Amino acid sequence: MMVLVVGLILFLGVHLVPTSPELRDGLKERIGEVPYKVIFSLLSLIGFVVIVLGFHKLQLHPGKNPILWDPPTWTRHIAVALMLPAMILLVASVIPSRIRTAVRHPMLIAIKTWAFAHLIANGDLGALLLFGSFLAFAVYDRISVKKRGAQGPLGNATPSSPINDVIVVVVGVALYAALLYGGHQWLIGVSPIPALG
């Protein structure tokens, strides 16, 4: 459990830095923009790897990961359904489109949707810590983004063609299908399809 907690603190702690323009700009001024980006990326990657290892370790040792509640089957159906718009919004965060323009911060909405979906479908303490932390962070970051007027990874980019909307949806659906039919099993070790039974 401690490994997961350390990973969450490192990963989310690093991502709290950009929510404070004064702290972020101060660090950039002190160490330079390129070193700041390199350190930010490196610490984020380390934090992410530690999160994955910590969560995986909990799945291998259920005795260290107490079950807090037993989610009913219908929550798993909702989780699987919610992941489709989450994947489309995730893709919209990196491709200029009217979808991205309409929702403004699709990545944050995708993270909130992903975290909420997995939170309601899992009843163990590890899941509560992992998905609850990401949900809380995404809510906080959305409030922060609104206050500081951040534009997200695409900045003020506008869609070059309506075809971008089609591309976003098609790629999002393809990503969703890949995860549903084998990808989730390969990455996480659990298939969402048997969980629906």
HUJOUR-V757717 format. One record per helix or strand of 3 or more residues. SS is the DSSP state (alpha for helix, beta for strand). FROM is the first residue (numbers start at 1). TO is the last residue. Records with the same first field share a line. If there is no record, write none. Layout:
SS=FROM-TO  FROM-TO
This chain:
alpha=2-19  21-31  33-60  62-64  73-92  98-103  106-121  125-148  163-188  194-196
